[in-house]
Amino acid sequence: MEITEQEIIETMRIYGGGFASALAVAADHADDDNLVRLKRAFPDYWQVFESMAASKKSKLERDDA
């Protein structure tokens, strides 16, 4: 199952604390180059919220089955 950047950003915006939510807003407004810079600067946030997004998506898919 592939998780999109937008799914990660949305999960970060909804479930993150103040900083992670602000990072999600910045990522939403970033062009491709700046998004890469944000991801390189804060890889731990991307990993955590990618995992959360994957879990959420997996649960939704199981519920739909």
mmCIF file of the N, C-alpha and C atoms, coordinates in Angstrom:
data_MODEL
# 
_entry.id   MODEL 
# 
loop_
_atom_site.group_PDB 
_atom_site.id 
_atom_site.type_symbol 
_atom_site.label_atom_id 
_atom_site.label_alt_id 
_atom_site.label_comp_id 
_atom_site.label_asym_id 
_atom_site.label_entity_id 
_atom_site.label_seq_id 
_atom_site.pdbx_PDB_ins_code 
_atom_site.Cartn_x 
_atom_site.Cartn_y 
_atom_site.Cartn_z 
_atom_site.occupancy 
_atom_site.B_iso_or_equiv 
_atom_site.pdbx_formal_charge 
_atom_site.auth_seq_id 
_atom_site.auth_comp_id 
_atom_site.auth_asym_id 
_atom_site.auth_atom_id 
_atom_site.pdbx_PDB_model_num 
ATOM 1   N N  . MET A 1 1  ? 0.841   -1.169 0.000  1.00 0.00 ? 1  MET A N  1 
ATOM 2   C CA . MET A 1 1  ? 0.000   0.000  0.000  1.00 0.00 ? 1  MET A CA 1 
ATOM 3   C C  . MET A 1 1  ? 0.894   1.244  0.000  1.00 0.00 ? 1  MET A C  1 
ATOM 4   N N  . GLU A 1 2  ? 0.639   2.114  -0.923 1.00 0.00 ? 2  GLU A N  1 
ATOM 5   C CA . GLU A 1 2  ? 1.430   3.336  -1.034 1.00 0.00 ? 2  GLU A CA 1 
ATOM 6   C C  . GLU A 1 2  ? 0.715   4.484  -0.336 1.00 0.00 ? 2  GLU A C  1 
ATOM 7   N N  . ILE A 1 3  ? 1.478   5.233  0.432  1.00 0.00 ? 3  ILE A N  1 
ATOM 8   C CA . ILE A 1 3  ? 0.953   6.400  1.134  1.00 0.00 ? 3  ILE A CA 1 
ATOM 9   C C  . ILE A 1 3  ? 1.448   7.635  0.394  1.00 0.00 ? 3  ILE A C  1 
ATOM 10  N N  . THR A 1 4  ? 0.538   8.527  0.055  1.00 0.00 ? 4  THR A N  1 
ATOM 11  C CA . THR A 1 4  ? 0.916   9.733  -0.676 1.00 0.00 ? 4  THR A CA 1 
ATOM 12  C C  . THR A 1 4  ? 1.441   10.802 0.276  1.00 0.00 ? 4  THR A C  1 
ATOM 13  N N  . GLU A 1 5  ? 2.172   11.741 -0.284 1.00 0.00 ? 5  GLU A N  1 
ATOM 14  C CA . GLU A 1 5  ? 2.652   12.876 0.500  1.00 0.00 ? 5  GLU A CA 1 
ATOM 15  C C  . GLU A 1 5  ? 1.471   13.609 1.129  1.00 0.00 ? 5  GLU A C  1 
ATOM 16  N N  . GLN A 1 6  ? 0.400   13.756 0.371  1.00 0.00 ? 6  GLN A N  1 
ATOM 17  C CA . GLN A 1 6  ? -0.755  14.481 0.883  1.00 0.00 ? 6  GLN A CA 1 
ATOM 18  C C  . GLN A 1 6  ? -1.390  13.755 2.070  1.00 0.00 ? 6  GLN A C  1 
ATOM 19  N N  . GLU A 1 7  ? -1.391  12.428 2.040  1.00 0.00 ? 7  GLU A N  1 
ATOM 20  C CA . GLU A 1 7  ? -1.925  11.668 3.179  1.00 0.00 ? 7  GLU A CA 1 
ATOM 21  C C  . GLU A 1 7  ? -1.055  11.862 4.419  1.00 0.00 ? 7  GLU A C  1 
ATOM 22  N N  . ILE A 1 8  ? 0.240   11.913 4.229  1.00 0.00 ? 8  ILE A N  1 
ATOM 23  C CA . ILE A 1 8  ? 1.148   12.146 5.355  1.00 0.00 ? 8  ILE A CA 1 
ATOM 24  C C  . ILE A 1 8  ? 0.931   13.548 5.914  1.00 0.00 ? 8  ILE A C  1 
ATOM 25  N N  . ILE A 1 9  ? 0.859   14.518 5.047  1.00 0.00 ? 9  ILE A N  1 
ATOM 26  C CA . ILE A 1 9  ? 0.676   15.911 5.473  1.00 0.00 ? 9  ILE A CA 1 
ATOM 27  C C  . ILE A 1 9  ? -0.655  16.076 6.191  1.00 0.00 ? 9  ILE A C  1 
ATOM 28  N N  . GLU A 1 10 ? -1.700  15.478 5.672  1.00 0.00 ? 10 GLU A N  1 
ATOM 29  C CA . GLU A 1 10 ? -3.020  15.579 6.302  1.00 0.00 ? 10 GLU A CA 1 
ATOM 30  C C  . GLU A 1 10 ? -3.024  14.920 7.681  1.00 0.00 ? 10 GLU A C  1 
ATOM 31  N N  . THR A 1 11 ? -2.377  13.768 7.796  1.00 0.00 ? 11 THR A N  1 
ATOM 32  C CA . THR A 1 11 ? -2.275  13.089 9.088  1.00 0.00 ? 11 THR A CA 1 
ATOM 33  C C  . THR A 1 11 ? -1.492  13.948 10.078 1.00 0.00 ? 11 THR A C  1 
ATOM 34  N N  . MET A 1 12 ? -0.428  14.564 9.596  1.00 0.00 ? 12 MET A N  1 
ATOM 35  C CA . MET A 1 12 ? 0.387   15.451 10.428 1.00 0.00 ? 12 MET A CA 1 
ATOM 36  C C  . MET A 1 12 ? -0.440  16.648 10.904 1.00 0.00 ? 12 MET A C  1 
ATOM 37  N N  . ARG A 1 13 ? -1.230  17.200 10.007 1.00 0.00 ? 13 ARG A N  1 
ATOM 38  C CA . ARG A 1 13 ? -2.047  18.370 10.343 1.00 0.00 ? 13 ARG A CA 1 
ATOM 39  C C  . ARG A 1 13 ? -3.099  18.023 11.384 1.00 0.00 ? 13 ARG A C  1 
ATOM 40  N N  . ILE A 1 14 ? -3.729  16.864 11.238 1.00 0.00 ? 14 ILE A N  1 
ATOM 41  C CA . ILE A 1 14 ? -4.819  16.477 12.130 1.00 0.00 ? 14 ILE A CA 1 
ATOM 42  C C  . ILE A 1 14 ? -4.306  15.980 13.488 1.00 0.00 ? 14 ILE A C  1 
ATOM 43  N N  . TYR A 1 15 ? -3.289  15.126 13.479 1.00 0.00 ? 15 TYR A N  1 
ATOM 44  C CA . TYR A 1 15 ? -2.869  14.438 14.693 1.00 0.00 ? 15 TYR A CA 1 
ATOM 45  C C  . TYR A 1 15 ? -1.606  15.004 15.332 1.00 0.00 ? 15 TYR A C  1 
ATOM 46  N N  . GLY A 1 16 ? -0.935  15.892 14.645 1.00 0.00 ? 16 GLY A N  1 
ATOM 47  C CA . GLY A 1 16 ? 0.298   16.443 15.190 1.00 0.00 ? 16 GLY A CA 1 
ATOM 48  C C  . GLY A 1 16 ? 0.035   17.504 16.235 1.00 0.00 ? 16 GLY A C  1 
ATOM 49  N N  . GLY A 1 17 ? 1.047   17.757 17.030 1.00 0.00 ? 17 GLY A N  1 
ATOM 50  C CA . GLY A 1 17 ? 0.983   18.856 17.983 1.00 0.00 ? 17 GLY A CA 1 
ATOM 51  C C  . GLY A 1 17 ? 1.153   20.184 17.252 1.00 0.00 ? 17 GLY A C  1 
ATOM 52  N N  . GLY A 1 18 ? 1.419   21.216 18.010 1.00 0.00 ? 18 GLY A N  1 
ATOM 53  C CA . GLY A 1 18 ? 1.530   22.552 17.422 1.00 0.00 ? 18 GLY A CA 1 
ATOM 54  C C  . GLY A 1 18 ? 2.581   22.660 16.333 1.00 0.00 ? 18 GLY A C  1 
ATOM 55  N N  . PHE A 1 19 ? 3.777   22.141 16.600 1.00 0.00 ? 19 PHE A N  1 
ATOM 56  C CA . PHE A 1 19 ? 4.844   22.245 15.611 1.00 0.00 ? 19 PHE A CA 1 
ATOM 57  C C  . PHE A 1 19 ? 4.564   21.379 14.394 1.00 0.00 ? 19 PHE A C  1 
ATOM 58  N N  . ALA A 1 20 ? 4.155   20.132 14.624 1.00 0.00 ? 20 ALA A N  1 
ATOM 59  C CA . ALA A 1 20 ? 3.888   19.227 13.502 1.00 0.00 ? 20 ALA A CA 1 
ATOM 60  C C  . ALA A 1 20 ? 2.750   19.758 12.641 1.00 0.00 ? 20 ALA A C  1 
ATOM 61  N N  . SER A 1 21 ? 1.739   20.335 13.268 1.00 0.00 ? 21 SER A N  1 
ATOM 62  C CA . SER A 1 21 ? 0.630   20.917 12.498 1.00 0.00 ? 21 SER A CA 1 
ATOM 63  C C  . SER A 1 21 ? 1.111   22.092 11.657 1.00 0.00 ? 21 SER A C  1 
ATOM 64  N N  . ALA A 1 22 ? 1.966   22.919 12.238 1.00 0.00 ? 22 ALA A N  1 
ATOM 65  C CA . ALA A 1 22 ? 2.528   24.050 11.489 1.00 0.00 ? 22 ALA A CA 1 
ATOM 66  C C  . ALA A 1 22 ? 3.421   23.556 10.351 1.00 0.00 ? 22 ALA A C  1 
ATOM 67  N N  . LEU A 1 23 ? 4.154   22.485 10.604 1.00 0.00 ? 23 LEU A N  1 
ATOM 68  C CA . LEU A 1 23 ? 4.984   21.887 9.560  1.00 0.00 ? 23 LEU A CA 1 
ATOM 69  C C  . LEU A 1 23 ? 4.108   21.381 8.413  1.00 0.00 ? 23 LEU A C  1 
ATOM 70  N N  . ALA A 1 24 ? 2.961   20.819 8.738  1.00 0.00 ? 24 ALA A N  1 
ATOM 71  C CA . ALA A 1 24 ? 2.026   20.352 7.714  1.00 0.00 ? 24 ALA A CA 1 
ATOM 72  C C  . ALA A 1 24 ? 1.506   21.517 6.880  1.00 0.00 ? 24 ALA A C  1 
ATOM 73  N N  . VAL A 1 25 ? 1.205   22.617 7.518  1.00 0.00 ? 25 VAL A N  1 
ATOM 74  C CA . VAL A 1 25 ? 0.744   23.806 6.780  1.00 0.00 ? 25 VAL A CA 1 
ATOM 75  C C  . VAL A 1 25 ? 1.844   24.294 5.850  1.00 0.00 ? 25 VAL A C  1 
ATOM 76  N N  . ALA A 1 26 ? 3.076   24.335 6.361  1.00 0.00 ? 26 ALA A N  1 
ATOM 77  C CA . ALA A 1 26 ? 4.207   24.752 5.520  1.00 0.00 ? 26 ALA A CA 1 
ATOM 78  C C  . ALA A 1 26 ? 4.376   23.796 4.343  1.00 0.00 ? 26 ALA A C  1 
ATOM 79  N N  . ALA A 1 27 ? 4.267   22.490 4.602  1.00 0.00 ? 27 ALA A N  1 
ATOM 80  C CA . ALA A 1 27 ? 4.412   21.491 3.539  1.00 0.00 ? 27 ALA A CA 1 
ATOM 81  C C  . ALA A 1 27 ? 3.319   21.644 2.495  1.00 0.00 ? 27 ALA A C  1 
ATOM 82  N N  . ASP A 1 28 ? 2.112   21.971 2.944  1.00 0.00 ? 28 ASP A N  1 
ATOM 83  C CA . ASP A 1 28 ? 1.003   22.187 2.016  1.00 0.00 ? 28 ASP A CA 1 
ATOM 84  C C  . ASP A 1 28 ? 1.265   23.350 1.073  1.00 0.00 ? 28 ASP A C  1 
ATOM 85  N N  . HIS A 1 29 ? 1.988   24.346 1.556  1.00 0.00 ? 29 HIS A N  1 
ATOM 86  C CA . HIS A 1 29 ? 2.263   25.539 0.753  1.00 0.00 ? 29 HIS A CA 1 
ATOM 87  C C  . HIS A 1 29 ? 3.584   25.470 -0.005 1.00 0.00 ? 29 HIS A C  1 
ATOM 88  N N  . ALA A 1 30 ? 4.376   24.447 0.280  1.00 0.00 ? 30 ALA A N  1 
ATOM 89  C CA . ALA A 1 30 ? 5.723   24.363 -0.295 1.00 0.00 ? 30 ALA A CA 1 
ATOM 90  C C  . ALA A 1 30 ? 5.696   23.909 -1.751 1.00 0.00 ? 30 ALA A C  1 
ATOM 91  N N  . ASP A 1 31 ? 6.608   24.458 -2.534 1.00 0.00 ? 31 ASP A N  1 
ATOM 92  C CA . ASP A 1 31 ? 6.825   23.914 -3.875 1.00 0.00 ? 31 ASP A CA 1 
ATOM 93  C C  . ASP A 1 31 ? 7.653   22.639 -3.720 1.00 0.00 ? 31 ASP A C  1 
ATOM 94  N N  . ASP A 1 32 ? 7.930   21.960 -4.810 1.00 0.00 ? 32 ASP A N  1 
ATOM 95  C CA . ASP A 1 32 ? 8.627   20.673 -4.741 1.00 0.00 ? 32 ASP A CA 1 
ATOM 96  C C  . ASP A 1 32 ? 9.995   20.776 -4.053 1.00 0.00 ? 32 ASP A C  1 
ATOM 97  N N  . ASP A 1 33 ? 10.753  21.805 -4.382 1.00 0.00 ? 33 ASP A N  1 
ATOM 98  C CA . ASP A 1 33 ? 12.087  21.962 -3.790 1.00 0.00 ? 33 ASP A CA 1 
ATOM 99  C C  . ASP A 1 33 ? 12.006  22.199 -2.281 1.00 0.00 ? 33 ASP A C  1 
ATOM 100 N N  . ASN A 1 34 ? 11.091  23.053 -1.862 1.00 0.00 ? 34 ASN A N  1 
ATOM 101 C CA . ASN A 1 34 ? 10.969  23.339 -0.437 1.00 0.00 ? 34 ASN A CA 1 
ATOM 102 C C  . ASN A 1 34 ? 10.376  22.162 0.331  1.00 0.00 ? 34 ASN A C  1 
ATOM 103 N N  . LEU A 1 35 ? 9.525   21.377 -0.298 1.00 0.00 ? 35 LEU A N  1 
ATOM 104 C CA . LEU A 1 35 ? 9.011   20.175 0.359  1.00 0.00 ? 35 LEU A CA 1 
ATOM 105 C C  . LEU A 1 35 ? 10.158  19.204 0.621  1.00 0.00 ? 35 LEU A C  1 
ATOM 106 N N  . VAL A 1 36 ? 11.045  19.049 -0.330 1.00 0.00 ? 36 VAL A N  1 
ATOM 107 C CA . VAL A 1 36 ? 12.219  18.194 -0.133 1.00 0.00 ? 36 VAL A CA 1 
ATOM 108 C C  . VAL A 1 36 ? 13.055  18.719 1.035  1.00 0.00 ? 36 VAL A C  1 
ATOM 109 N N  . ARG A 1 37 ? 13.224  20.013 1.111  1.00 0.00 ? 37 ARG A N  1 
ATOM 110 C CA . ARG A 1 37 ? 14.008  20.615 2.193  1.00 0.00 ? 37 ARG A CA 1 
ATOM 111 C C  . ARG A 1 37 ? 13.355  20.354 3.552  1.00 0.00 ? 37 ARG A C  1 
ATOM 112 N N  . LEU A 1 38 ? 12.035  20.486 3.622  1.00 0.00 ? 38 LEU A N  1 
ATOM 113 C CA . LEU A 1 38 ? 11.329  20.222 4.875  1.00 0.00 ? 38 LEU A CA 1 
ATOM 114 C C  . LEU A 1 38 ? 11.482  18.758 5.294  1.00 0.00 ? 38 LEU A C  1 
ATOM 115 N N  . LYS A 1 39 ? 11.343  17.863 4.330  1.00 0.00 ? 39 LYS A N  1 
ATOM 116 C CA . LYS A 1 39 ? 11.452  16.435 4.627  1.00 0.00 ? 39 LYS A CA 1 
ATOM 117 C C  . LYS A 1 39 ? 12.862  16.072 5.086  1.00 0.00 ? 39 LYS A C  1 
ATOM 118 N N  . ARG A 1 40 ? 13.869  16.706 4.502  1.00 0.00 ? 40 ARG A N  1 
ATOM 119 C CA . ARG A 1 40 ? 15.258  16.446 4.911  1.00 0.00 ? 40 ARG A CA 1 
ATOM 120 C C  . ARG A 1 40 ? 15.551  17.024 6.294  1.00 0.00 ? 40 ARG A C  1 
ATOM 121 N N  . ALA A 1 41 ? 14.936  18.157 6.598  1.00 0.00 ? 41 ALA A N  1 
ATOM 122 C CA . ALA A 1 41 ? 15.171  18.813 7.886  1.00 0.00 ? 41 ALA A CA 1 
ATOM 123 C C  . ALA A 1 41 ? 14.476  18.088 9.036  1.00 0.00 ? 41 ALA A C  1 
ATOM 124 N N  . PHE A 1 42 ? 13.340  17.451 8.741  1.00 0.00 ? 42 PHE A N  1 
ATOM 125 C CA . PHE A 1 42 ? 12.541  16.817 9.788  1.00 0.00 ? 42 PHE A CA 1 
ATOM 126 C C  . PHE A 1 42 ? 12.137  15.396 9.397  1.00 0.00 ? 42 PHE A C  1 
ATOM 127 N N  . PRO A 1 43 ? 13.109  14.523 9.125  1.00 0.00 ? 43 PRO A N  1 
ATOM 128 C CA . PRO A 1 43 ? 12.762  13.180 8.655  1.00 0.00 ? 43 PRO A CA 1 
ATOM 129 C C  . PRO A 1 43 ? 12.003  12.364 9.692  1.00 0.00 ? 43 PRO A C  1 
ATOM 130 N N  . ASP A 1 44 ? 12.264  12.618 10.973 1.00 0.00 ? 44 ASP A N  1 
ATOM 131 C CA . ASP A 1 44 ? 11.576  11.855 12.013 1.00 0.00 ? 44 ASP A CA 1 
ATOM 132 C C  . ASP A 1 44 ? 10.072  12.124 11.995 1.00 0.00 ? 44 ASP A C  1 
ATOM 133 N N  . TYR A 1 45 ? 9.679   13.349 11.727 1.00 0.00 ? 45 TYR A N  1 
ATOM 134 C CA . TYR A 1 45 ? 8.252   13.658 11.629 1.00 0.00 ? 45 TYR A CA 1 
ATOM 135 C C  . TYR A 1 45 ? 7.631   12.911 10.455 1.00 0.00 ? 45 TYR A C  1 
ATOM 136 N N  . TRP A 1 46 ? 8.321   12.899 9.334  1.00 0.00 ? 46 TRP A N  1 
ATOM 137 C CA . TRP A 1 46 ? 7.777   12.211 8.156  1.00 0.00 ? 46 TRP A CA 1 
ATOM 138 C C  . TRP A 1 46 ? 7.617   10.721 8.422  1.00 0.00 ? 46 TRP A C  1 
ATOM 139 N N  . GLN A 1 47 ? 8.573   10.131 9.105  1.00 0.00 ? 47 GLN A N  1 
ATOM 140 C CA . GLN A 1 47 ? 8.502   8.698  9.401  1.00 0.00 ? 47 GLN A CA 1 
ATOM 141 C C  . GLN A 1 47 ? 7.333   8.389  10.327 1.00 0.00 ? 47 GLN A C  1 
ATOM 142 N N  . VAL A 1 48 ? 7.191   9.161  11.381 1.00 0.00 ? 48 VAL A N  1 
ATOM 143 C CA . VAL A 1 48 ? 6.111   8.929  12.344 1.00 0.00 ? 48 VAL A CA 1 
ATOM 144 C C  . VAL A 1 48 ? 4.747   9.080  11.682 1.00 0.00 ? 48 VAL A C  1 
ATOM 145 N N  . PHE A 1 49 ? 4.561   10.156 10.938 1.00 0.00 ? 49 PHE A N  1 
ATOM 146 C CA . PHE A 1 49 ? 3.240   10.409 10.370 1.00 0.00 ? 49 PHE A CA 1 
ATOM 147 C C  . PHE A 1 49 ? 2.959   9.560  9.136  1.00 0.00 ? 49 PHE A C  1 
ATOM 148 N N  . GLU A 1 50 ? 4.000   9.108  8.451  1.00 0.00 ? 50 GLU A N  1 
ATOM 149 C CA . GLU A 1 50 ? 3.794   8.151  7.370  1.00 0.00 ? 50 GLU A CA 1 
ATOM 150 C C  . GLU A 1 50 ? 3.276   6.831  7.950  1.00 0.00 ? 50 GLU A C  1 
ATOM 151 N N  . SER A 1 51 ? 3.862   6.421  9.063  1.00 0.00 ? 51 SER A N  1 
ATOM 152 C CA . SER A 1 51 ? 3.421   5.200  9.732  1.00 0.00 ? 51 SER A CA 1 
ATOM 153 C C  . SER A 1 51 ? 1.980   5.335  10.213 1.00 0.00 ? 51 SER A C  1 
ATOM 154 N N  . MET A 1 52 ? 1.654   6.484  10.785 1.00 0.00 ? 52 MET A N  1 
ATOM 155 C CA . MET A 1 52 ? 0.280   6.717  11.239 1.00 0.00 ? 52 MET A CA 1 
ATOM 156 C C  . MET A 1 52 ? -0.699  6.705  10.070 1.00 0.00 ? 52 MET A C  1 
ATOM 157 N N  . ALA A 1 53 ? -0.324  7.346  8.978  1.00 0.00 ? 53 ALA A N  1 
ATOM 158 C CA . ALA A 1 53 ? -1.187  7.385  7.792  1.00 0.00 ? 53 ALA A CA 1 
ATOM 159 C C  . ALA A 1 53 ? -1.396  5.986  7.233  1.00 0.00 ? 53 ALA A C  1 
ATOM 160 N N  . ALA A 1 54 ? -0.342  5.179  7.229  1.00 0.00 ? 54 ALA A N  1 
ATOM 161 C CA . ALA A 1 54 ? -0.446  3.803  6.729  1.00 0.00 ? 54 ALA A CA 1 
ATOM 162 C C  . ALA A 1 54 ? -1.370  2.977  7.615  1.00 0.00 ? 54 ALA A C  1 
ATOM 163 N N  . SER A 1 55 ? -1.243  3.133  8.930  1.00 0.00 ? 55 SER A N  1 
ATOM 164 C CA . SER A 1 55 ? -2.112  2.408  9.858  1.00 0.00 ? 55 SER A CA 1 
ATOM 165 C C  . SER A 1 55 ? -3.563  2.807  9.669  1.00 0.00 ? 55 SER A C  1 
ATOM 166 N N  . LYS A 1 56 ? -3.788  4.102  9.537  1.00 0.00 ? 56 LYS A N  1 
ATOM 167 C CA . LYS A 1 56 ? -5.141  4.617  9.336  1.00 0.00 ? 56 LYS A CA 1 
ATOM 168 C C  . LYS A 1 56 ? -5.733  4.087  8.030  1.00 0.00 ? 56 LYS A C  1 
ATOM 169 N N  . LYS A 1 57 ? -4.943  4.114  6.966  1.00 0.00 ? 57 LYS A N  1 
ATOM 170 C CA . LYS A 1 57 ? -5.411  3.648  5.664  1.00 0.00 ? 57 LYS A CA 1 
ATOM 171 C C  . LYS A 1 57 ? -5.691  2.139  5.689  1.00 0.00 ? 57 LYS A C  1 
ATOM 172 N N  . SER A 1 58 ? -4.824  1.392  6.338  1.00 0.00 ? 58 SER A N  1 
ATOM 173 C CA . SER A 1 58 ? -5.000  -0.060 6.454  1.00 0.00 ? 58 SER A CA 1 
ATOM 174 C C  . SER A 1 58 ? -6.277  -0.391 7.214  1.00 0.00 ? 58 SER A C  1 
ATOM 175 N N  . LYS A 1 59 ? -6.536  0.334  8.285  1.00 0.00 ? 59 LYS A N  1 
ATOM 176 C CA . LYS A 1 59 ? -7.755  0.117  9.065  1.00 0.00 ? 59 LYS A CA 1 
ATOM 177 C C  . LYS A 1 59 ? -8.994  0.432  8.227  1.00 0.00 ? 59 LYS A C  1 
ATOM 178 N N  . LEU A 1 60 ? -8.950  1.522  7.490  1.00 0.00 ? 60 LEU A N  1 
ATOM 179 C CA . LEU A 1 60 ? -10.088 1.881  6.631  1.00 0.00 ? 60 LEU A CA 1 
ATOM 180 C C  . LEU A 1 60 ? -10.343 0.821  5.580  1.00 0.00 ? 60 LEU A C  1 
ATOM 181 N N  . GLU A 1 61 ? -9.273  0.289  4.999  1.00 0.00 ? 61 GLU A N  1 
ATOM 182 C CA . GLU A 1 61 ? -9.414  -0.758 3.983  1.00 0.00 ? 61 GLU A CA 1 
ATOM 183 C C  . GLU A 1 61 ? -9.980  -2.032 4.579  1.00 0.00 ? 61 GLU A C  1 
ATOM 184 N N  . ARG A 1 62 ? -9.560  -2.383 5.798  1.00 0.00 ? 62 ARG A N  1 
ATOM 185 C CA . ARG A 1 62 ? -10.107 -3.577 6.466  1.00 0.00 ? 62 ARG A CA 1 
ATOM 186 C C  . ARG A 1 62 ? -11.576 -3.379 6.790  1.00 0.00 ? 62 ARG A C  1 
ATOM 187 N N  . ASP A 1 63 ? -11.935 -2.178 7.239  1.00 0.00 ? 63 ASP A N  1 
ATOM 188 C CA . ASP A 1 63 ? -13.327 -1.877 7.594  1.00 0.00 ? 63 ASP A CA 1 
ATOM 189 C C  . ASP A 1 63 ? -14.235 -1.931 6.365  1.00 0.00 ? 63 ASP A C  1 
ATOM 190 N N  . ASP A 1 64 ? -13.696 -1.558 5.211  1.00 0.00 ? 64 ASP A N  1 
ATOM 191 C CA . ASP A 1 64 ? -14.480 -1.570 3.975  1.00 0.00 ? 64 ASP A CA 1 
ATOM 192 C C  . ASP A 1 64 ? -14.657 -2.980 3.397  1.00 0.00 ? 64 ASP A C  1 
ATOM 193 N N  . ALA A 1 65 ? -13.799 -3.892 3.822  1.00 0.00 ? 65 ALA A N  1 
ATOM 194 C CA . ALA A 1 65 ? -13.840 -5.265 3.267  1.00 0.00 ? 65 ALA A CA 1 
ATOM 195 C C  . ALA A 1 65 ? -14.982 -6.078 3.834  1.00 0.00 ? 65 ALA A C  1 
# 
